Amino acid sequence: MEDSFASRMVQLRRESGLSQKDAAAGLLISQALLSHYEKGIRECGLGFVVRAAEFYGVTCDYILGKSANKHSLEGDMMTPGDIPEDSEFTAQTAMRFIIALRNLIKGFDFYTMNPDKIYEDKYVTYFTLCFYRILLSAAHSGEVPLEWLGSRPVARKPFFAEIVDTAMRYTLQGEGIQGGYAPAGMPAPQCVKTFVDRAEKLMFDAWMVITEQIDPK
């Protein structure tokens, strides 16, 4: 079976650049027993699964062939720098984009996760408004009830979204708020590139539909 425990054991050993002898030594078993595990001749106990997962730095679900992700979702989310999965647009990539943007606004270097300067209030305010803006759009398009917008009548007016947009810009650039952390020419993390590519494609596709509706040919 392609995603069996046996095949994953072989795959992980080869990816680690280890001989069967060296891997067996690291796993505290004989080479003969490891060979049986890798060929699927013998089944191992749960204790060995945990040991092998720790040895290769993956989850138990991955080594058992139950998951395509080598690491836990939380672990991948907080991994500094680029990871291979960042090149594919998934929910995880979108969340890593949010984390990268959050860290930049807070003054963290995404590639080292080391704090330089932190503007906690600025971050909290900006992201609160970002997600509130999403809620506004969803409410005005009928995806969620207007009542979710709270008790202030003005929030239910279509023009209120423009007020939120202005507040978001002020949060980042307004008087009394220090400038951003990012130096000129700072490269975008891969998760940001992937997210932007997907978002701009969606925007372009939507714009084409709107244009055709306004000026059909």
trRosetta pair geometry for C-beta under 8 A, 3 or more apart (Angstrom, degrees):
i j d omega theta_ij theta_ji phi_ij phi_ji
1 4 3.9 103 74 -46 102 110
1 6 8.0 106 54 44 83 104
1 7 6.9 -128 90 -6 61 129
1 65 7.2 70 118 -174 116 167
2 7 6.1 -106 -178 86 29 175
3 7 6.6 -98 -111 69 13 129
3 8 6.9 39 -165 -53 54 103
3 65 3.7 133 143 -155 81 105
4 7 4.9 93 53 10 79 98
4 8 6.9 -145 93 -4 41 89
4 40 6.4 13 129 -93 148 124
4 65 5.1 -39 -107 -41 13 158
5 8 5.9 -61 -148 39 29 110
5 9 6.3 33 154 -25 65 106
5 37 7.5 -76 128 -179 106 90
5 40 7.7 128 70 -101 85 82
5 44 7.6 -145 150 29 147 106
5 49 7.5 -68 -136 -110 130 102
5 63 6.5 42 -135 145 76 72
5 64 5.3 -17 -84 -129 95 48
5 65 6.0 -103 -52 -8 48 107
6 9 5.8 -56 -153 30 28 112
6 10 6.8 24 153 -14 63 104
6 37 6.5 -174 -110 153 75 54
6 38 5.5 109 -162 -166 80 27
6 39 6.3 -76 -157 81 132 7
6 40 3.8 -62 -51 -61 159 85
7 10 5.7 -53 -152 37 36 110
7 11 6.1 38 151 -21 68 109
7 65 7.2 68 56 -85 101 123
8 11 5.4 -53 -143 39 33 115
8 12 6.0 30 160 -18 68 107
8 62 6.9 161 -154 143 142 68
8 63 5.1 166 125 -151 138 47
8 64 7.3 -47 34 -9 156 8
8 65 5.6 -149 -31 -63 128 80
9 12 6.2 -55 -142 38 25 106
9 13 6.4 25 158 -18 61 109
9 34 7.7 -164 164 -167 133 83
9 37 5.8 -70 123 128 177 105
9 38 5.0 -128 99 -98 120 75
9 52 6.7 -43 -111 -169 97 145
9 63 7.1 62 -70 -164 69 95
10 13 6.0 -60 -150 36 27 110
10 14 6.3 21 157 -14 65 110
10 38 4.9 103 -66 -157 89 108
11 14 6.1 -64 -151 39 26 106
11 15 6.2 23 156 -17 65 110
12 15 5.6 -53 -141 39 31 111
12 16 6.2 28 157 -17 64 109
12 52 7.9 109 82 169 153 100
12 56 4.3 0 176 -141 135 152
12 58 6.7 -106 -111 0 135 139
12 63 7.0 -18 -29 -112 152 93
13 16 5.8 -63 -151 39 28 109
13 18 5.1 -91 -166 67 77 103
13 20 6.9 41 170 -94 153 57
13 23 4.7 -25 -128 -82 114 159
13 38 7.5 -37 8 -101 145 133
13 56 7.9 -79 -65 -95 50 123
14 17 7.5 42 180 -71 35 30
14 18 7.8 -105 -78 47 21 66
16 23 7.3 114 76 -94 134 106
16 56 6.5 -110 -54 -125 135 86
18 22 4.6 -133 -163 87 94 114
18 23 4.3 113 126 -59 135 91
18 26 7.3 -66 -143 11 153 138
19 22 4.7 91 51 9 81 100
19 23 6.9 -150 88 -4 40 87
20 23 5.8 -56 -144 40 31 111
20 24 6.2 35 156 -23 65 107
20 31 5.6 89 129 -151 99 99
20 34 5.9 167 -172 104 91 127
20 35 6.3 48 -176 -75 144 84
20 38 7.4 -92 -122 -1 114 157
21 24 5.9 -56 -150 33 26 112
21 25 6.6 27 152 -19 62 105
21 31 5.1 -20 -103 -94 61 133
22 25 5.7 -53 -151 34 33 112
22 26 6.5 30 153 -15 65 106
23 26 5.7 -58 -150 40 33 110
23 27 6.1 20 155 -9 68 113
23 34 6.2 146 101 -165 102 156
23 55 8.0 103 -158 146 78 139
24 27 5.8 -64 -142 47 29 103
24 29 5.5 -95 -159 80 81 73
24 30 6.1 -17 -180 144 133 18
24 31 4.3 -137 1 -85 167 56
24 33 7.3 126 -137 60 114 84
24 34 4.2 -124 -91 -10 98 144
25 28 7.6 32 179 -74 31 35
26 55 5.7 123 135 -153 110 125
27 34 6.5 118 60 -91 141 120
27 48 7.5 51 179 -156 112 92
27 51 6.3 109 -152 129 78 115
27 52 6.1 15 -124 -92 121 77
27 55 5.7 -36 -89 -68 79 170
28 51 7.3 -77 37 176 111 148
29 33 4.6 -97 163 78 117 130
29 34 5.7 138 92 -52 116 88
29 48 7.4 32 -51 -129 140 123
30 33 4.6 95 59 5 85 100
30 34 7.0 -151 95 -3 46 85
31 34 5.6 -55 -148 39 35 112
31 35 6.2 42 151 -25 66 104
32 35 5.6 -52 -151 32 30 116
32 36 6.7 32 150 -19 62 102
33 36 5.6 -51 -154 33 36 113
33 37 6.6 37 148 -19 66 102
33 42 7.2 -63 -154 61 71 147
34 37 5.5 -51 -150 35 37 113
34 38 6.2 31 154 -16 68 107
35 38 5.8 -57 -144 40 29 108
35 39 6.2 17 159 -9 65 112
36 39 6.0 -64 -143 45 27 102
36 41 4.2 -87 -155 65 79 113
36 42 4.1 29 144 14 122 110
37 40 7.7 33 178 -71 29 29
37 41 7.8 -70 -49 46 20 76
37 42 6.2 -52 -73 71 57 90
37 44 5.7 20 -114 -43 119 117
37 48 7.9 -125 -108 142 147 142
44 48 4.0 -88 170 72 128 139
44 49 6.3 153 99 -49 116 75
44 52 7.9 77 99 -17 164 135
45 48 5.4 99 59 8 70 97
45 49 7.4 -124 107 -6 42 89
46 49 5.4 -51 -152 31 40 116
46 50 6.5 39 153 -18 69 102
47 50 5.9 -55 -154 35 32 110
47 51 6.4 30 150 -18 65 108
48 51 5.3 -54 -145 39 37 114
48 52 6.0 37 156 -20 70 105
49 52 5.9 -56 -146 38 27 108
49 53 6.3 28 154 -20 63 108
49 60 5.5 65 145 -142 108 102
49 63 6.4 161 -161 96 81 126
49 64 6.5 21 -149 -67 130 101
50 53 5.8 -55 -147 35 29 112
50 54 6.4 26 155 -15 64 107
50 60 6.2 -23 -92 -87 58 120
51 54 5.9 -58 -150 39 29 108
51 55 6.1 33 152 -25 65 109
52 55 5.4 -52 -144 34 32 116
52 56 6.3 8 164 1 67 109
52 63 5.7 150 108 -171 111 157
53 56 6.5 -68 -144 49 24 92
53 57 8.0 -148 165 29 53 4
53 58 5.5 -103 -150 78 74 70
53 59 6.1 -17 -159 163 127 15
53 60 4.7 -65 -62 -76 159 59
53 62 7.4 122 -126 57 102 92
53 63 4.9 -130 -85 -1 85 142
54 57 7.4 29 -172 -75 29 39
56 63 6.9 130 54 -89 135 121
57 70 7.7 33 111 159 77 112
57 71 7.9 -20 148 -88 81 95
58 62 4.5 -96 164 76 119 136
58 63 5.6 133 92 -49 121 93
58 70 4.4 -80 -124 -168 103 80
58 71 6.7 -101 -132 -70 57 53
59 62 4.7 100 59 2 82 100
59 63 7.2 -159 92 -2 45 85
59 67 6.5 -6 79 59 129 142
59 69 7.1 29 21 101 131 84
59 70 6.9 153 12 167 83 34
59 71 6.4 128 -28 -137 99 21
59 72 5.7 118 -77 -60 127 72
60 63 5.9 -60 -145 41 34 105
60 64 6.0 27 157 -14 68 113
61 64 6.0 -65 -146 43 26 106
61 66 4.3 -89 -163 76 78 109
61 67 3.9 49 129 -2 113 121
61 69 7.9 22 92 64 116 84
62 65 7.8 44 176 -66 31 21
62 66 7.4 -89 -65 54 20 69
62 67 5.0 -63 -76 73 61 98
62 68 7.6 28 -119 165 87 5
62 69 6.3 -105 -81 88 113 46
62 70 5.0 91 -140 -120 166 41
62 71 7.8 5 -31 -34 149 26
69 72 7.6 96 124 -107 124 13
69 73 7.1 24 144 -70 166 65
69 76 6.8 -78 -166 -36 122 145
69 85 7.9 16 -120 -78 91 151
71 75 4.2 -112 166 91 114 127
71 76 5.0 141 87 -54 117 87
71 79 7.4 72 102 -52 166 132
72 75 4.3 94 56 4 84 105
72 76 7.0 -157 88 -4 43 84
73 76 5.9 -57 -148 39 31 108
73 77 6.2 38 152 -28 65 106
73 92 6.6 -130 -144 -105 88 113
74 77 5.5 -51 -149 29 31 117
74 78 6.6 4 163 1 65 110
75 78 6.6 -75 -150 47 26 92
75 79 6.4 46 152 -51 65 97
76 79 5.6 -35 -146 -1 34 119
76 83 6.4 -126 -151 70 87 170
76 85 6.7 0 -163 47 134 146
76 92 6.0 -3 113 -168 132 133
76 96 7.5 -72 140 -71 84 123
77 92 6.9 -120 -80 -154 76 86
77 95 5.8 -44 -124 120 105 122
77 96 6.2 -151 -139 -81 53 79
77 99 6.3 137 176 -40 83 155
78 99 7.3 -136 -97 -163 51 157
78 113 7.7 53 178 -108 82 148
79 83 5.4 57 94 -54 141 130
80 110 6.6 161 -153 159 78 49
80 111 5.9 89 164 -175 102 23
80 112 5.9 60 179 -122 152 7
80 113 4.3 -110 -84 -25 125 106
81 110 7.1 133 -74 130 34 79
81 111 4.6 57 -85 -138 81 69
81 112 7.9 53 -49 -56 94 38
81 189 7.4 -172 -157 -129 32 108
82 86 5.2 -106 -154 35 80 151
82 189 6.0 177 -75 -163 83 82
82 190 4.2 70 -127 9 120 121
82 191 7.3 -175 -119 -20 72 81
83 86 5.4 119 59 -21 65 100
83 96 7.9 -121 31 -125 110 163
83 190 8.0 -148 42 63 42 130
84 87 6.5 -46 -179 12 50 109
85 88 6.1 -65 -165 42 56 100
85 90 6.9 -49 175 29 104 132
85 92 6.3 -12 139 97 135 133
85 93 6.7 -145 136 -68 86 93
86 93 5.7 129 -136 -122 48 99
86 96 6.4 -96 -106 94 96 151
86 189 7.1 -92 -165 151 152 93
86 190 3.9 97 117 100 130 110
86 191 4.2 -88 -144 -66 108 74
86 194 5.9 -175 162 -1 67 139
87 190 6.0 -44 -70 171 66 127
87 194 6.0 177 -145 -79 24 129
88 93 6.5 -161 88 -42 54 144
88 194 7.0 8 57 -148 9 145
89 93 5.5 -119 -133 69 38 146
89 94 7.3 55 -165 -50 78 88
89 194 5.3 -175 -75 163 76 106
89 195 7.1 132 -119 -90 97 46
89 197 7.7 -131 -61 77 123 99
89 198 4.5 99 -110 -64 154 145
90 93 4.9 104 46 4 68 99
90 94 7.2 -126 98 -2 40 86
91 94 5.6 -53 -151 36 35 114
91 95 6.4 33 151 -18 66 105
92 95 5.7 -56 -150 37 32 109
92 96 6.3 31 152 -18 67 106
93 96 5.6 -54 -146 38 33 110
93 97 6.4 42 150 -26 64 100
93 191 5.1 -169 -161 -140 76 90
93 194 5.3 -60 177 99 140 139
93 195 6.4 -172 139 -63 98 87
94 97 5.5 -48 -154 28 33 117
94 98 6.8 33 149 -18 63 101
94 195 6.1 120 -110 -109 58 110
95 98 5.5 -49 -153 33 38 113
95 99 6.4 38 148 -19 67 103
96 99 5.4 -49 -145 37 38 114
96 100 6.2 43 152 -23 66 102
96 189 7.8 -120 143 125 104 138
96 191 4.1 -103 105 -139 112 164
97 100 5.7 -52 -147 34 30 112
97 101 6.4 25 155 -14 63 106
97 191 4.8 -149 -68 140 69 101
97 192 5.5 128 -130 -91 88 53
97 194 7.6 -127 -68 70 118 88
97 195 3.9 54 -96 -42 156 157
98 101 5.9 -57 -148 40 30 108
98 102 6.1 34 152 -22 65 108
98 127 7.9 85 -167 -129 102 123
99 102 5.5 -53 -144 37 30 115
99 103 6.2 30 157 -20 65 106
100 103 5.9 -55 -147 36 27 108
100 104 6.5 28 154 -20 62 106
100 110 4.8 26 -136 -117 84 141
100 189 4.9 -127 -131 36 150 145
100 191 5.8 162 -18 74 141 119
100 192 5.6 -112 98 -54 150 104
101 104 5.7 -54 -149 34 32 112
101 105 6.4 28 155 -15 65 106
101 192 7.4 126 -57 -101 87 110
102 105 6.0 -61 -151 39 29 107
102 106 6.1 19 155 -12 66 113
102 123 6.0 72 -156 -156 76 120
102 127 6.6 15 -101 -67 98 141
103 106 5.6 -59 -141 44 31 108
103 107 7.9 -94 171 60 55 27
103 108 3.6 -71 -171 66 94 118
103 109 7.6 -59 148 60 118 12
103 110 5.3 128 86 -85 138 75
103 113 7.1 -75 -141 -119 145 63
104 107 7.8 53 179 -63 26 18
104 108 7.0 -80 -64 59 28 69
104 110 6.6 -21 -59 -43 87 107
104 180 7.5 10 152 -171 96 108
104 181 6.0 -163 -177 59 63 118
104 182 5.8 8 -165 -57 116 107
105 119 6.8 -91 156 65 73 107
105 122 6.3 -148 168 116 103 105
105 123 4.8 136 111 -98 117 86
105 126 6.2 -120 -160 53 158 152
105 172 7.7 -82 -126 -110 110 98
105 180 7.4 -63 -113 -132 55 91
105 181 7.5 176 -121 9 14 114
106 115 7.5 -65 131 -125 101 94
106 118 5.2 -3 178 -136 83 75
106 119 6.4 -151 -130 47 41 63
106 120 6.8 39 -130 -87 97 52
106 122 8.0 170 -94 74 49 98
106 123 4.9 8 -74 -64 85 146
107 115 6.1 51 104 -162 97 73
107 116 4.8 -125 167 65 96 82
107 117 4.0 -125 -147 72 155 55
107 118 4.9 -124 45 -76 125 40
107 119 6.4 112 -25 0 112 79
107 181 4.7 167 -112 -86 61 144
108 113 6.0 -2 -180 -148 122 42
108 114 6.8 157 -151 74 76 30
108 115 5.5 -45 -95 -97 79 56
108 116 7.0 167 -100 9 26 81
108 118 7.9 36 -48 -93 80 85
109 112 4.6 20 93 40 119 96
109 113 7.0 -82 76 -24 70 15
109 114 5.5 4 37 51 109 81
109 116 6.6 82 -32 -29 91 113
110 113 7.3 21 -154 -70 25 59
110 189 5.3 -83 122 -56 151 135
111 189 7.5 -174 -65 -92 82 103
115 118 5.7 -17 -160 -54 122 107
116 181 6.4 128 70 -150 129 125
117 181 6.6 -176 55 -103 97 110
119 122 3.7 3 137 27 117 126
119 123 6.1 136 94 -22 75 86
119 177 7.9 78 -160 -162 147 91
119 178 6.9 -154 -84 53 137 108
120 123 5.8 -58 -151 36 31 111
120 124 6.2 26 158 -16 67 108
121 124 5.9 -56 -144 39 30 108
121 125 6.1 28 159 -18 66 110
122 125 6.1 -59 -146 38 24 109
122 126 6.2 20 160 -17 62 112
122 171 6.4 140 -154 171 72 90
122 172 7.5 98 -173 -98 110 50
122 177 6.4 121 -105 -153 120 117
123 126 6.0 -62 -145 37 25 107
123 127 6.2 7 167 -4 65 112
124 127 6.5 -66 -144 44 23 99
124 128 6.1 28 158 -24 62 112
125 128 5.8 -59 -148 34 25 113
125 129 6.5 20 158 -14 63 108
125 171 5.0 -166 114 -135 116 129
126 129 6.0 -62 -155 38 29 107
126 130 6.3 34 149 -26 66 105
126 168 6.3 86 -142 -146 73 77
126 171 4.7 171 -82 124 82 143
126 172 6.3 68 -104 -59 131 89
127 130 5.1 -42 -142 30 40 119
127 131 6.4 29 163 -10 68 102
128 131 6.5 -64 -152 42 26 99
128 132 6.1 27 151 -20 64 113
129 132 5.4 -55 -140 40 32 114
129 133 6.2 42 155 -29 65 101
129 164 5.8 170 -166 -171 97 91
129 167 5.7 -153 -128 104 146 110
129 168 4.7 -172 120 -83 137 88
129 171 6.5 -173 17 -19 147 151
130 133 5.8 -55 -158 27 27 113
130 134 7.0 26 146 -17 61 101
130 168 6.7 99 -69 -120 66 129
131 134 5.3 -42 -153 30 43 116
131 135 6.6 47 147 -19 65 100
132 135 5.4 -50 -152 36 38 115
132 136 6.5 46 147 -25 66 100
132 164 6.3 -145 103 -142 107 137
133 136 5.5 -46 -151 29 34 116
133 137 6.7 34 152 -17 63 102
133 161 6.6 90 -144 -147 82 85
133 164 5.1 170 -89 130 89 137
133 165 7.1 89 -117 -70 133 67
133 168 7.0 -12 -47 -49 139 140
134 137 5.9 -54 -153 36 33 110
134 138 6.3 30 151 -17 66 108
135 138 5.6 -57 -146 39 32 111
135 139 6.1 32 156 -21 67 107
135 144 6.9 -53 -154 57 74 146
135 148 6.6 -125 -174 122 114 119
135 149 7.0 155 135 -94 110 74
136 139 5.9 -58 -147 36 27 109
136 140 6.2 13 161 -9 65 111
136 149 7.0 72 -102 -110 66 117
136 155 7.5 -119 -107 -177 101 84
136 160 6.7 -142 -141 96 134 103
136 161 5.1 160 134 -93 142 91
136 164 6.4 -167 -16 6 158 159
137 140 6.2 -63 -143 43 26 102
137 141 6.1 13 161 -9 64 115
137 161 7.0 77 -68 -114 73 136
138 141 6.1 -66 -143 44 25 102
138 143 4.0 -80 -163 68 82 120
138 144 4.7 40 131 11 112 105
139 142 7.9 48 177 -63 28 19
139 143 7.3 -75 -61 54 24 77
139 144 5.3 -50 -84 74 65 90
139 145 7.0 -13 -131 103 88 26
139 146 5.1 104 -179 -105 108 51
139 148 5.9 -147 -93 60 118 105
139 149 5.4 66 -139 -49 174 111
139 156 7.6 -100 137 -122 132 70
140 146 7.7 71 -79 -100 48 93
140 158 5.9 107 -140 -107 142 76
140 161 7.4 -69 -4 -46 153 127
144 148 5.1 -26 141 16 117 153
145 148 5.3 119 74 -18 78 94
146 149 5.8 -37 -178 10 58 116
146 156 5.2 57 -175 -129 118 112
149 152 7.6 -94 135 58 93 79
149 155 4.4 -178 159 125 119 120
149 156 5.6 154 74 -75 150 75
150 155 5.8 42 56 50 101 160
152 155 4.7 84 84 -8 98 108
153 156 5.9 -62 -167 31 47 110
153 157 7.5 53 143 -31 71 96
154 157 5.6 -43 -163 12 49 117
154 160 5.8 133 147 -92 76 123
155 160 5.4 150 -134 175 35 168
156 160 7.4 73 34 3 16 146
157 160 4.9 113 69 -27 81 101
158 161 6.8 -36 176 6 51 107
159 162 5.5 -39 -175 24 65 115
159 163 7.2 68 134 -19 75 96
160 163 5.3 -47 -159 30 50 116
160 164 6.6 51 145 -20 72 99
161 164 5.6 -52 -153 35 37 113
161 165 6.5 42 148 -22 66 102
162 165 5.4 -47 -149 33 36 116
162 166 6.5 39 151 -20 64 102
163 166 5.7 -53 -153 35 33 112
163 167 6.4 34 149 -20 65 105
164 167 5.5 -53 -148 36 34 113
164 168 6.4 39 151 -23 66 102
165 168 5.7 -52 -152 31 31 113
165 169 6.7 29 152 -16 64 103
166 169 5.8 -54 -151 36 34 109
166 170 6.3 34 151 -20 66 107
167 170 5.6 -54 -146 37 32 113
167 171 6.4 43 152 -30 64 100
168 171 5.6 -47 -153 23 32 116
168 172 7.1 14 156 -4 61 104
169 172 6.3 -68 -157 43 34 99
169 173 5.8 -29 168 33 72 114
169 174 7.7 112 117 -51 62 85
170 173 6.6 -85 -125 62 24 73
170 174 3.6 44 -174 -65 73 122
170 177 7.9 122 158 6 59 142
171 174 6.5 25 -54 2 14 117
171 177 7.0 137 178 -106 34 170
172 177 7.1 -176 172 119 13 145
172 180 7.1 9 -170 -68 98 102
173 177 7.0 118 133 73 4 121
174 177 5.1 66 66 10 76 122
182 186 4.7 -118 -168 29 96 150
183 186 5.2 117 62 -52 70 106
188 192 4.3 -116 178 87 105 129
188 193 5.3 129 107 -55 121 84
188 196 7.6 -21 170 0 158 140
189 192 4.8 97 61 3 77 103
189 193 7.3 -143 99 -5 42 86
190 193 5.5 -52 -149 35 39 113
190 194 6.2 37 155 -18 69 105
191 194 5.8 -52 -146 38 32 111
191 195 6.2 33 154 -20 64 108
192 195 5.7 -55 -145 38 30 111
192 196 6.1 27 158 -17 66 109
193 196 6.0 -58 -144 39 26 108
193 197 6.2 30 156 -22 63 108
194 197 5.8 -54 -148 34 28 113
194 198 6.5 23 156 -14 63 107
195 198 6.0 -60 -153 38 29 107
195 199 6.1 25 154 -17 67 111
196 199 5.7 -56 -141 40 31 110
196 200 6.0 26 162 -17 67 109
197 200 6.2 -59 -143 39 23 105
197 201 6.4 25 156 -19 61 109
198 201 5.8 -57 -150 35 29 112
198 202 6.4 28 154 -18 65 106
199 202 5.8 -56 -151 37 31 111
199 203 6.3 31 152 -19 66 107
200 203 5.4 -50 -144 37 35 114
200 204 6.2 37 155 -21 66 104
201 204 5.7 -53 -146 36 30 110
201 205 6.3 30 155 -18 64 106
202 205 5.8 -54 -146 37 30 110
202 206 6.2 28 155 -17 64 108
203 206 5.8 -57 -147 39 29 109
203 207 6.2 30 154 -22 65 108
204 207 5.6 -54 -146 36 30 112
204 208 6.5 34 154 -22 63 103
205 208 5.8 -52 -152 31 31 113
205 209 6.8 30 151 -17 63 103
206 209 5.7 -55 -154 35 35 111
206 210 6.3 33 151 -18 68 106
207 210 5.6 -53 -145 38 34 111
207 211 6.1 37 155 -22 67 106
208 211 5.7 -52 -144 35 29 113
208 212 6.4 29 156 -18 62 106
209 212 5.9 -57 -151 36 29 110
209 213 6.5 27 152 -18 64 107
210 213 5.7 -59 -152 36 32 111
210 214 6.3 25 154 -15 67 108
211 214 5.9 -59 -145 39 30 106
211 215 6.2 -34 176 41 68 97
212 215 7.2 -82 -129 68 20 59
212 216 5.7 51 176 -99 66 67
212 217 7.7 -82 -134 12 76 81
213 216 6.9 10 -123 -56 18 93
